[in-house]
Amino acid sequence: MKIQESAENYLETVLVLSKRSGSVRAVDVAEELGFSKPSVSVAMKNLRNSGYVKTDQYGGIVLTDAGRAIAEKIYERHTLLSGWLERLGVSPETAAEDACRIEHVISEESFSAMKAHAVGSGGCGQKD
């Protein structure tokens, strides 16, 4: 199922924040993305209704299996693309910004080819 770019960004942010600190709250997502808490609350409600996130017993945001699959796909794209751009001499800030745009529009075919090349060349793989 194809979801909107903004939903992909929210899911990726929840994944990154959960890796960073374990627990994720709407205010954390709002702070990370520079959005208002009410905007994030509406987005989280929509993602919850779509089955991509749920809340734990403490009110934390948790990715469902479907949400995690999307978030990990976008995160993989982001890390490979930004790492590759940096290795080409692009500044880390510009590489991250460009990767954020490219990660949503690149075809699966093109990304798979880039990934195979990056892994095969041994120098443009993902950053941890």
C-alpha angles and dihedrals in degrees: 000000000000115000130189122275091243091056090049089052092051092049092047090049092051089051094049093046092048090052090048101046110000098232122068127196129183089250089057091053091047092051094046094050097035092239130133118266092238090055091050091046091055091047092049090050090053092047090048091050089050092051098247099113138020134185125246126223090276096050094258120146114248127184117237118222090265092048092047092051091055094042093050092048092053093043091051090052092047096050095045094045096045092045091049093049091049091051088053088058101264114142114256092244095051092041091054093047093048092045089053089059099039096046092069100047106036113106121244089242094054094044092049090051092049091047092049090050093047094049092042093051091049094219111078103049125132124294118233 
